[in-house]
Amino acid sequence: MNAAGGAGGGRGKGPAKGTGKTSGRGAASGANRQLTTRVKSARGRKLSSKLWLERQLNDPYVEAAQREGLRSRAAYKLMQIDERHRLLKPGMRIVDLGAAPGGWSVVAAARVAAAGTGADGEAGAGRVIALDISPMEPIPGVTILTMDFMADGAERALLDALGGERADGVLTDMAAPATGHRATDHLRIMALCEVALAFALQILAPGGFFLAKVLQGGTEGELLATMKRHFRTVRHVKPPSSRADSAELYVLATGFRGPALEGSGETAA
C-alpha cells in the first residue's frame, strides 16, 4: 500500500462483489470460532510473513468476508461503527479517500442507497465517490476517481463528481506502508490523517462527519484540537473487528461546524 492508497483491511484485492448489507454482528458470531490453520515455514519466507499469513487464515472476519463476497475484512469495521453511531443514511453524499480495494465503498453505497443499490432505485438515491491512486473494480452506485486526493485538482474533480454539492461524510481507512518501527508508523499514519482532515474541511457540508484510521500514541493532541475546533463532537472508536492486539483506532468527528472561510482559517458560523 502507498500513502494515498486504502488500507483495505487485507493484502491484494478480494472478491469484486458484495452488497454491504451484512450486519457486522453476523461476522462477529464467527469470531467465537477458534480457527487453527497453521502455516508451514517455507524457504525464503520471513517469520513476519508466516505469522501474518497464519493470522489471516485464522481470522473469522477474513473468512466471513470471503464467504459473503465482500472485498475485505475492513468492511465489517465500517458496518460496526455505523451500527453504533448511525452515520450512514439514505440519500447521503459520501467520500471514501484511499478507497482501494473498495470494502468501505461497498458498505457505504448500500447504506446511503446509492443509485442502483437501493430498493427505491434513482429516487432519493445517495452518492458515493471513491478516490484512490490504484485502479479499482467497478462498484454499483459508486463513482471511482483514480487519482491521488493530495494532487492539484483533486478537490475540484471531487466536487464536480458530487454535482457541485458538498459531502455529508468523509471516510478513510488508509494507512502508510508499515516499517515495523512503532513510532515511525504512528507519525506516518497521523500525517496521512492530517492531510485527509484538511481535505475534508474543504468539501464537507455543515453537520457532516469525518472518520479516519489512526494509531494509539502520544502525538495526536494537535490533530484532535483541530478537529474539536471544526466539529461539535470528537471521539475515538475501536470496532470489534479491529484486532485486539492492534494499535489501530478510528477517530470520529461529527457535527461539522461549516466550511472554512476563504483565507481566514476560521469556520463559518
Residue pairs with C-beta under 8 A, 6 or more apart in sequence:
1 7
1 8
1 174
1 175
1 176
1 177
2 133
2 134
2 176
2 177
3 174
3 176
3 177
3 188
3 192
4 98
4 132
4 133
4 148
4 149
4 150
4 174
5 98
5 100
5 132
5 133
5 134
5 174
6 96
6 97
6 98
6 99
6 100
6 101
6 102
6 104
6 132
6 134
6 172
6 173
6 174
7 74
7 98
7 173
7 174
7 175
7 213
8 71
8 72
8 74
8 100
8 101
8 102
8 103
8 173
9 65
9 72
9 73
9 74
9 75
9 77
9 103
9 173
10 56
10 62
10 65
10 72
10 73
10 74
12 101
13 71
13 100
13 101
13 137
14 65
14 66
14 70
14 71
14 72
14 101
14 103
15 66
15 69
15 70
15 71
16 71
16 137
16 138
17 69
18 68
18 69
18 70
18 71
18 75
18 106
19 69
19 106
19 110
19 117
20 70
20 75
20 79
20 106
20 107
20 108
20 109
20 110
20 111
21 110
21 111
22 68
22 70
22 75
22 79
23 79
23 83
24 76
24 77
24 79
24 80
24 83
24 239
24 240
24 241
25 80
25 83
26 64
27 60
27 61
27 64
27 65
27 68
27 76
27 241
28 76
28 80
28 240
28 241
30 60
30 61
30 63
30 64
31 60
31 61
31 240
31 241
32 60
33 60
35 57
35 58
35 59
35 60
35 63
36 58
37 54
37 57
37 58
38 54
39 50
39 53
39 54
39 57
41 50
42 50
48 180
56 62
59 73
59 243
61 73
61 76
61 241
62 73
64 70
64 73
64 76
65 71
65 72
65 73
65 75
65 76
65 103
70 76
70 103
70 106
71 101
71 102
71 103
71 106
72 101
72 102
72 103
73 103
73 241
74 103
74 104
74 173
75 103
75 104
75 106
75 107
76 239
76 241
77 173
77 239
77 241
77 242
77 250
78 103
78 104
78 107
78 108
78 171
78 173
79 107
80 239
80 240
80 241
81 87
81 211
81 237
81 239
81 250
81 252
82 88
82 107
82 111
84 237
84 239
85 237
85 252
85 254
87 169
87 209
87 211
87 252
87 254
88 94
88 107
88 108
88 111
88 112
88 169
89 111
89 112
89 126
90 111
90 112
90 113
90 118
90 120
90 124
90 125
90 126
91 112
91 113
91 124
91 125
91 126
92 112
92 126
92 127
92 168
92 169
93 112
93 126
93 127
93 128
93 129
93 162
93 165
93 166
93 167
93 168
93 169
93 205
94 108
94 112
94 126
94 127
94 128
94 129
94 167
94 168
94 169
94 170
94 171
95 128
95 129
95 130
95 131
95 158
95 162
95 167
95 169
95 170
95 171
95 200
95 203
96 104
96 105
96 108
96 128
96 129
96 130
96 131
96 171
96 172
97 131
97 149
97 170
97 171
97 172
97 174
97 196
97 199
98 131
98 132
98 149
98 172
98 173
98 174
98 192
98 196
99 105
99 130
99 131
99 132
99 136
99 144
100 132
100 134
100 135
100 136
101 136
101 137
102 130
102 136
102 137
102 139
102 142
103 173
104 171
104 173
105 128
105 130
105 139
105 142
106 139
106 142
108 114
108 128
108 142
108 171
109 117
109 126
109 128
109 139
109 140
109 141
109 142
110 117
110 118
110 141
112 125
112 126
112 127
112 128
113 119
113 120
113 124
113 125
113 126
114 125
114 126
114 127
114 128
114 140
114 141
114 142
115 121
115 122
115 125
115 127
115 141
116 125
116 140
116 141
117 125
117 140
117 141
118 124
118 125
118 126
118 141
125 141
126 141
127 141
127 143
127 162
127 163
128 139
128 141
128 142
128 143
129 142
129 143
129 145
129 158
129 161
129 162
129 167
130 136
130 139
130 142
130 143
130 144
130 145
131 144
131 145
131 147
131 149
131 154
131 158
132 144
132 146
133 146
133 147
133 148
134 146
135 146
136 144
136 146
138 144
143 161
145 154
145 157
145 158
145 161
147 154
147 157
148 154
149 158
149 196
149 199
150 195
150 199
154 199
155 199
155 202
155 203
158 167
158 203
159 165
159 166
159 203
162 203
165 205
166 203
166 204
166 205
166 208
166 259
167 200
167 203
167 204
167 205
167 208
168 204
168 205
168 207
168 208
168 209
169 204
169 208
169 209
169 210
169 211
170 196
170 199
170 200
170 203
170 204
170 208
170 209
170 210
170 211
171 211
171 212
172 192
172 193
172 196
172 211
172 212
172 213
173 212
173 213
174 192
174 196
174 213
175 189
175 192
175 213
176 185
176 188
176 189
176 191
176 192
178 185
179 185
179 188
182 217
182 247
183 217
185 215
186 215
186 216
186 217
186 219
186 247
187 219
189 213
189 214
189 215
190 214
190 215
190 217
190 219
190 220
190 223
193 212
193 213
193 214
193 223
193 251
194 223
194 226
196 210
196 212
197 210
197 212
197 223
197 226
197 227
200 208
200 210
201 230
201 259
201 260
202 259
202 260
204 210
204 256
204 259
205 256
205 259
206 256
206 257
206 258
206 259
206 268
207 255
207 256
208 256
209 231
209 252
209 253
209 254
209 255
209 256
210 227
210 231
210 251
210 252
210 253
210 256
211 250
211 251
211 252
211 253
212 250
212 251
213 248
213 249
213 250
214 220
214 223
214 236
214 248
214 249
214 250
214 251
215 247
215 248
215 249
216 247
216 249
217 247
220 251
223 251
224 234
224 251
227 234
227 251
227 253
228 234
229 257
229 267
230 253
230 256
230 257
230 267
231 253
231 254
231 255
231 256
231 257
232 254
232 255
232 257
233 253
233 254
233 255
234 251
234 252
234 253
234 254
235 251
235 252
236 249
236 250
236 251
236 252
237 249
237 250
237 251
237 252
238 248
238 249
238 250
239 250
242 248
242 249
242 250
257 267
257 268
258 267
258 268
258 269
259 267
259 268
260 266
260 267
260 268
261 267
261 268
